């Protein structure tokens, strides 16, 4: 079974389906409308946050975050919403922190943030209009100056699609509950500040807010009880569409069906061919122990032993372009298949297994290396069935077969590129 | 005999329609947060994307640059990503969202009698100073937002709700930057 949400067609707008524009416009309408109702079109109300007189900004922001968060993670836990298909802003720690500090300065000097200034300008606030104009100039200046420090900006503290549950190693439900507890504590603290510094009569605050707090906590505990879908469950929900046969009928395969039909295993010839495809970025993930890797590995292969595969998932999910194809390989297929299940279950797209593993690779291209001789009588799986004269890593000829010699290879193509959500798909991206 | 009197035709008073509505109070912050949370949830649930504003402005500027100086755009890798070749920088979901937000803000202000030209400022500064500061603050904010790859809505709010580590680090930085400077610019607001 697939995840019903988010809707595939609403990944972005498309002229083929003009109503998609309307959906995004409606969401934007709600956004601007609520910002206005909450008073975010008024710079004095926004700036009051920073003098502890009225903490509306904090209450609205954290109120929105915890409301959306608890609903989202309930849906994710119930298997209705696919977390992997949701845009999680990739972490660029240092440019994010520096940019954040700069924005904080802009906030207290100018009295708005970009979204609120739009609302303010639309309701006729002249300071809002000036802020929008300044913002446009600032955005323009960034585009003109970023080439000067592009390398830093592209790499500073880059950690990929790192989520707090991944980072802390805690279940999402627990993190959600902790954040809600933190937010409620901050709400309480804000009310104390408003009472003491802002001299507000808190007895007139609606009692409903206490029930709201209890309800939030109840739903948060619910997310702990539901739990997050396990890797196995996520794998079960992954489907692949393939055109099969001469008629090219589209058939949906589950992950296990894809493996059983040998549609995830790619022959050495096709792997080799893909390395030279300029339209694709090929990433070779060698999941064997380091000793085997040092003995013999393909040119440009990265050694990520099977046990460490889950730790590289966040990087793979956001670092690479949508046209990246991953090949996992071990000596045979057992470990590579296990790695494949982890990667696919985690939502990484375009992952394939080197058919027959490195043993098969050497069998196919090994004539380039007469000094590598077959070992007789090795039948245990995931063992190298060859004898190597020296530990040469990728310096054997067959680690990077001669393109002139192997130019014409015939194979049944297996790879079908599935497009990932584009990197720049983020809200402000 | 009665003379049928024609009712006097009154022209529609546009000014009153937009500007003279009774002014209402802002909604309670927790209610505002809850409603904004519902919008944010709907955005993620339906589309997989959060909310955003500055990214849309960015794309509009790049679109103008692409018309005025296409060769310049093609020599700047940052701009190239949005407008290189036959790419249209406006062909993105953030554009209808920004227009929706503009309209939503306008309707919210109209409905509650909050439309009207005015300048919100602290009592100690002149209107002109406030305008200059708003422009300067906007410029700083715009620059910082692009450096951080998102603004308060697109990164802090959206990324915060889906538990992005970078979004939370960013959010605390914004508050830290503003609080650190607040005392020194208190004349602007208090």
Interface residues (C-beta under 8 A of the other chain):
Chain A: X5 X6 X7 X10 X11 X12 X13 X20 X21 X22 X23 X24 X25 X26 X27 X28 X29 X30 X31 X32 X33 X34 X35 X36 X37 X38 X39 X41 X42 X43 X44 X45 X47 X48 X49 X50 X51 X55 X56 X59 X60 X61 X62 X63 X64 X65 X66 X67 X68 X69 X71 X72 X75 X81 X83 X85 X86 X87 X88 X89 X90 X91 X92 X93 X95 X96 X97 X98 X99 X100 X101 X102 X103 X104 X105 X106 X107 X108 X109 X110 X111 X112 X113 X114 X115 X116 X117 X118 X119 X120 X122 X123 X124 X125 X126 X127 X128 X130 X131 X132 X133 X134 X135 X136 X137 X138 X139 X140 X141 X142 X143 X144 X146 X147 X150 X153 X159 X161 X162 X163 X164 X165 X167 X172 X175 X176 X179 X187 X206 X209 X212 X421 X424 X425 X426 X427 X428 X429
Chain B: X26 X27 X28 X29 X30 X32 X33 X34 X35 X36 X37 X38 X39 X40 X41 X42 X43 X44 X45 X46 X47 X48 X49 X50 X51 X52 X53 X54 X55 X57 X58 X61 X62 X65 X76 X77 X78 X79 X81 X82 X91 X92 X93 X94 X95 X96 X97 X98 X99 X100 X101 X102 X103 X104 X105 X106 X107 X108 X109 X112 X114 X115 X116 X117 X118 X119 X120 X121 X122 X127 X130 X131 X132 X133 X134 X135 X136 X137 X138 X139 X140 X141 X142 X143 X144 X145 X146 X147 X148 X149 X150 X151 X152 X153 X154 X155 X156 X157 X158 X159 X160 X161 X162 X163 X164 X165 X166 X167 X168 X169 X170 X171 X172 X173 X174 X175 X176 X177 X178 X179 X180 X181 X182 X185 X186 X188 X189 X190
